[in-house]
Amino acid sequence: MSGYQIETIHDLIRILKDQPEWKEELRRLILTEELLALPAAFERFRQEEFKPLVERVDRIEGDVHVLKQDVAVLKEDVAVLKEDVAVLKEDVAVLKEDVAVLKEDVAVLKEDVAVLKEDVAVLKEDVAVLKEDVAVLKQDVAILKQDVAVLKQDVDILKQDVADLKQDVAKLKTDVGDLKGDNFQRKVRENAAAYLGRLISRARVVPHEQLADILEDAFDEGKINESERDDAMVIDLVVRGRLRHDKTREVLLATEVSVVADRHDVERAARRAAVIGRAFGLETIGVAVGQDRTEGAAEAAEALDVVLIV
């Protein structure tokens, strides 16, 4: 280098142009291996974000002037990167806070999940128990259905039995009523003087055979018609005697006997008294005798001039 005089940078540049091999050696001396590798590393770093710069870096020439310009650009880019890093730091700080909150939330969720797992386990046990209960209930329902079917059959039978019992009771009531009526009628017939003594004296019951003969004779003589004969034939009792208040008058008492004397008894006594009176040719008084009476019987007795004895 004694043949060259260097006073300015331009002198150095000119020498390097004359001696190209010096330029490469100088570059190795000035730049470290890290700086030599920096363009390639920076090119990879800027492949996506700093593509324009990478393209410019590819065009860097070996002179220092162009390198200074590129370094200036790099400084600007570094400044931008610093700003970006600052923003990133702020974002990271926010993210850290969010992560902390998320961690707390995750901790709470873990606790909730643990509780839910316990609840699910309990629910599974409950479901298992419920399934067993449902199975038992199904069996019970099946048995109940069978029991209900049997009960329905029993109810139908009971209904029929009740209906039969009602008929039997109704028949029994009728029979009891008839028995009471027959018994009371027998008592009145056997004790006619006692029951009818306030109306007549020397009371004598007209035998049914005699009554039938006289009614037949009256029918034959045209005094009564067939329906009147048949109706009078079934009168309960005919008693002959003399009136208490006028012993010169012999009368017949055409008597209807009933445990409870009602309007129909009174009407029959009046109707049959008229027929028997015509048949016997004697004054005949309609009489209704009962252990009790209805209001209708009292009204009919007064209207039809029938004696009501209770």
C-alpha positions as CSV (number, residue, x, y, z in Angstrom):
1,M,0.0,0.0,0.0
2,S,3.0,2.3,-0.1
3,G,2.2,3.0,-3.7
4,Y,-1.2,4.5,-2.8
5,Q,-1.9,7.7,-0.8
6,I,-5.3,7.7,1.0
7,E,-6.6,11.0,2.3
8,T,-10.3,10.7,1.7
9,I,-12.9,8.0,1.4
10,H,-13.0,8.6,-2.3
11,D,-9.3,7.6,-2.5
12,L,-10.1,4.4,-0.7
13,I,-13.0,3.6,-3.0
14,R,-10.8,4.2,-6.1
15,I,-8.1,1.9,-4.8
16,L,-10.7,-0.8,-4.0
17,K,-11.9,-0.5,-7.6
18,D,-8.4,-1.0,-8.9
19,Q,-7.8,-3.9,-6.5
20,P,-11.1,-5.9,-6.3
21,E,-9.5,-8.6,-4.2
22,W,-8.8,-6.0,-1.5
23,K,-12.4,-5.1,-1.4
24,E,-13.4,-8.6,-0.4
25,E,-10.6,-8.8,2.2
26,L,-11.5,-5.4,3.6
27,R,-15.1,-6.4,3.9
28,R,-14.1,-9.5,5.9
29,L,-12.0,-7.4,8.2
30,I,-14.7,-4.7,8.7
31,L,-17.7,-6.9,9.0
32,T,-18.1,-9.7,11.5
33,E,-19.6,-13.0,10.6
34,E,-22.8,-12.0,12.3
35,L,-23.1,-8.9,10.2
36,L,-22.2,-10.8,7.1
37,A,-25.0,-13.2,7.9
38,L,-27.4,-10.4,8.7
39,P,-28.8,-9.7,5.2
40,A,-29.7,-13.4,4.7
41,A,-31.3,-13.5,8.2
42,F,-33.0,-10.3,7.6
43,E,-34.2,-11.4,4.2
44,R,-35.8,-14.5,5.8
45,F,-37.3,-12.3,8.6
46,R,-38.8,-9.9,6.1
47,Q,-40.0,-12.6,3.7
48,E,-43.6,-11.9,4.3
49,E,-43.8,-8.6,6.3
50,F,-40.9,-6.7,4.6
51,K,-40.9,-8.1,1.2
52,P,-40.2,-4.7,-0.5
53,L,-37.1,-4.3,1.7
54,V,-36.0,-7.8,0.9
55,E,-36.2,-7.0,-2.7
56,R,-34.2,-3.9,-2.1
57,V,-31.7,-5.8,0.0
58,D,-31.2,-8.2,-2.9
59,R,-30.1,-5.3,-5.0
60,I,-27.5,-4.1,-2.5
61,E,-24.2,-3.6,-4.1
62,G,-20.8,-4.0,-2.4
63,D,-20.1,-0.3,-1.9
64,V,-20.4,1.3,1.4
65,H,-22.5,4.2,0.2
66,V,-25.3,1.9,-0.8
67,L,-24.8,0.0,2.4
68,K,-25.3,3.2,4.4
69,Q,-28.5,3.9,2.6
70,D,-29.7,0.4,3.3
71,V,-28.7,0.8,7.0
72,A,-30.7,4.0,7.1
73,V,-33.6,2.1,5.7
74,L,-33.0,-0.6,8.2
75,K,-32.9,2.0,11.1
76,E,-36.3,3.3,10.0
77,D,-37.6,-0.2,9.8
78,V,-36.1,-1.0,13.2
79,A,-37.9,2.1,14.6
80,V,-41.1,0.9,13.1
81,L,-40.4,-2.5,14.6
82,K,-39.8,-1.0,18.0
83,E,-43.1,0.7,17.8
84,D,-44.7,-2.6,16.7
85,V,-42.9,-4.3,19.6
86,A,-44.2,-1.7,22.0
87,V,-47.7,-2.3,20.7
88,L,-47.1,-6.0,20.9
89,K,-45.9,-5.6,24.5
90,E,-49.1,-3.7,25.4
91,D,-51.1,-6.4,23.6
92,V,-49.2,-9.1,25.4
93,A,-49.9,-7.3,28.7
94,V,-53.6,-7.2,27.9
95,L,-53.4,-10.8,26.8
96,K,-51.7,-11.7,30.1
97,E,-54.5,-10.1,32.0
98,D,-57.0,-11.9,29.8
99,V,-55.1,-15.1,30.3
100,A,-55.2,-14.5,34.1
101,V,-58.9,-14.0,33.9
102,L,-59.3,-17.0,31.7
103,K,-57.3,-19.1,34.2
104,E,-59.6,-18.0,37.0
105,D,-62.6,-18.8,34.8
106,V,-61.1,-22.1,34.0
107,A,-60.5,-22.8,37.6
108,V,-64.1,-21.9,38.4
109,L,-65.2,-24.1,35.4
110,K,-63.1,-27.0,36.7
111,E,-64.8,-26.7,40.0
112,D,-68.2,-26.5,38.3
113,V,-67.3,-29.4,36.1
114,A,-66.3,-31.4,39.3
115,V,-69.6,-30.5,40.9
116,L,-71.5,-31.4,37.7
117,K,-69.7,-34.7,37.5
118,E,-70.8,-35.4,41.1
119,D,-74.3,-34.3,40.2
120,V,-74.3,-36.5,37.1
121,A,-73.1,-39.4,39.2
122,V,-75.9,-38.8,41.6
123,L,-78.4,-38.4,38.8
124,K,-77.2,-41.7,37.2
125,E,-77.8,-43.4,40.5
126,D,-81.2,-41.7,40.8
127,V,-82.0,-42.7,37.2
128,A,-81.1,-46.3,38.0
129,V,-83.3,-46.2,41.0
130,L,-86.1,-44.6,39.0
131,K,-85.7,-47.2,36.3
132,E,-86.1,-49.9,38.9
133,D,-89.1,-48.0,40.4
134,V,-90.7,-47.7,37.0
135,A,-90.2,-51.4,36.3
136,V,-91.9,-52.1,39.7
137,L,-94.6,-49.6,38.9
138,K,-95.2,-51.2,35.5
139,Q,-95.6,-54.6,37.2
140,D,-97.9,-53.0,39.7
141,V,-99.9,-51.3,37.0
142,A,-100.2,-54.6,35.1
143,I,-101.4,-56.3,38.3
144,L,-103.8,-53.4,39.0
145,K,-105.2,-53.7,35.5
146,Q,-105.9,-57.3,36.1
147,D,-107.4,-56.5,39.5
148,V,-109.5,-53.8,37.9
149,A,-110.7,-56.2,35.2
150,V,-111.6,-58.6,37.9
151,L,-113.3,-55.9,39.9
152,K,-115.3,-54.8,36.9
153,Q,-116.5,-58.3,36.5
154,D,-117.3,-58.4,40.2
155,V,-119.1,-55.1,39.9
156,D,-121.1,-56.3,37.0
157,I,-122.0,-59.4,39.0
158,L,-122.8,-57.2,42.0
159,K,-124.9,-54.9,39.9
160,Q,-126.9,-57.9,38.6
161,D,-127.1,-59.2,42.2
162,V,-128.3,-55.7,43.4
163,A,-130.8,-55.6,40.6
164,D,-132.0,-59.1,41.6
165,L,-132.1,-58.0,45.2
166,K,-134.1,-54.9,44.4
167,Q,-136.6,-57.1,42.6
168,D,-136.6,-59.5,45.5
169,V,-137.0,-56.6,48.0
170,A,-139.8,-55.1,45.9
171,K,-141.4,-58.5,45.8
172,L,-140.9,-59.0,49.5
173,K,-142.3,-55.5,50.2
174,T,-145.3,-56.5,48.1
175,D,-145.6,-59.8,49.8
176,V,-145.2,-58.2,53.2
177,G,-147.8,-55.6,52.3
178,D,-150.1,-58.4,51.1
179,L,-149.4,-60.4,54.2
180,K,-150.1,-57.4,56.4
181,G,-153.2,-56.6,54.4
182,D,-154.4,-60.2,54.6
183,N,-153.6,-60.4,58.3
184,F,-155.3,-57.1,59.0
185,Q,-158.3,-58.1,56.8
186,R,-158.5,-61.4,58.8
187,K,-158.5,-59.5,62.1
188,V,-161.2,-57.2,60.9
189,R,-163.3,-60.1,59.6
190,E,-162.8,-62.0,62.9
191,N,-163.5,-58.9,65.0
192,A,-166.1,-57.2,62.8
193,A,-168.2,-56.2,65.7
194,A,-165.2,-54.5,67.4
195,Y,-164.1,-52.6,64.3
196,L,-167.6,-51.7,63.0
197,G,-169.5,-51.7,66.3
198,R,-169.8,-47.9,66.5
199,L,-171.8,-48.0,63.2
200,I,-174.0,-51.1,63.7
201,S,-175.1,-53.6,66.4
202,R,-175.5,-57.3,66.1
203,A,-172.9,-57.3,63.4
204,R,-172.8,-60.5,61.3
205,V,-170.3,-61.1,58.5
206,V,-172.0,-62.2,55.3
207,P,-170.3,-65.4,54.2
208,H,-168.5,-65.1,50.9
209,E,-170.6,-68.0,49.4
210,Q,-173.8,-66.2,50.3
211,L,-172.5,-63.0,48.8
212,A,-171.6,-64.8,45.6
213,D,-175.0,-66.5,45.4
214,I,-176.9,-63.2,45.8
215,L,-174.6,-61.4,43.3
216,E,-175.2,-64.2,40.8
217,D,-179.0,-64.0,41.3
218,A,-178.9,-60.3,40.9
219,F,-176.9,-60.7,37.7
220,D,-179.4,-63.3,36.4
221,E,-182.3,-61.0,37.3
222,G,-180.6,-58.1,35.4
223,K,-180.1,-55.9,38.5
224,I,-176.4,-55.7,37.9
225,N,-174.1,-56.3,35.0
226,E,-171.3,-58.7,34.7
227,S,-168.5,-56.3,35.4
228,E,-170.3,-55.0,38.5
229,R,-170.8,-58.6,39.7
230,D,-167.2,-59.5,39.2
231,D,-166.0,-56.2,40.9
232,A,-168.4,-56.7,43.9
233,M,-167.4,-60.3,44.2
234,V,-163.9,-59.4,45.4
235,I,-164.9,-57.0,48.2
236,D,-163.0,-57.6,51.4
237,L,-165.9,-57.8,53.8
238,V,-169.7,-57.4,53.9
239,V,-171.3,-57.1,57.3
240,R,-175.0,-57.1,58.2
241,G,-176.4,-55.3,61.2
242,R,-178.7,-52.6,62.6
243,L,-177.7,-48.9,62.8
244,R,-176.6,-47.8,66.2
245,H,-178.7,-44.6,66.0
246,D,-181.7,-46.3,64.4
247,K,-182.0,-49.9,65.3
248,T,-185.1,-50.3,63.1
249,R,-182.9,-49.9,60.0
250,E,-181.1,-53.0,58.9
251,V,-178.1,-52.2,56.7
252,L,-175.1,-53.7,55.0
253,L,-171.6,-52.4,55.4
254,A,-169.6,-52.9,52.2
255,T,-166.1,-52.8,53.7
256,E,-162.7,-52.3,52.1
257,V,-159.8,-53.2,54.5
258,S,-156.2,-51.9,54.0
259,V,-153.3,-51.3,56.3
260,V,-153.2,-47.8,54.9
261,A,-156.5,-46.7,53.6
262,D,-156.1,-44.5,50.5
263,R,-158.4,-42.8,47.9
264,H,-158.7,-46.0,45.9
265,D,-160.0,-48.0,48.9
266,V,-162.6,-45.3,49.5
267,E,-163.6,-45.3,45.8
268,R,-163.9,-49.1,45.7
269,A,-166.0,-49.1,48.9
270,A,-168.4,-46.5,47.4
271,R,-168.7,-48.3,44.0
272,R,-169.1,-51.8,45.4
273,A,-171.6,-50.6,48.1
274,A,-173.9,-49.4,45.4
275,V,-173.8,-52.7,43.5
276,I,-174.2,-54.9,46.6
277,G,-177.1,-52.7,47.8
278,R,-179.0,-53.3,44.5
279,A,-178.2,-57.0,44.7
280,F,-179.4,-57.5,48.3
281,G,-182.2,-54.9,48.1
282,L,-180.9,-53.4,51.4
283,E,-179.4,-50.0,52.3
284,T,-175.7,-50.5,51.9
285,I,-173.0,-48.1,53.4
286,G,-169.5,-48.0,52.0
287,V,-166.8,-48.3,54.7
288,A,-163.0,-48.1,54.5
289,V,-161.1,-49.5,57.4
290,G,-157.3,-49.0,57.9
291,Q,-154.6,-48.7,60.5
292,D,-153.7,-45.4,58.9
293,R,-155.1,-43.3,56.1
294,T,-153.9,-40.9,53.5
295,E,-155.1,-37.3,53.0
296,G,-156.6,-38.4,49.7
297,A,-158.7,-41.1,51.5
298,A,-160.2,-38.5,53.9
299,E,-161.1,-36.2,51.1
300,A,-162.6,-39.0,49.0
301,A,-164.6,-40.3,52.0
302,E,-166.2,-36.9,52.5
303,A,-167.0,-36.5,48.8
304,L,-168.4,-40.0,48.3
305,D,-170.2,-40.4,51.7
306,V,-168.0,-43.3,52.7
307,V,-167.3,-44.0,56.4
308,L,-163.6,-44.0,57.1
309,I,-162.5,-45.9,60.2
310,V,-158.9,-45.6,61.3
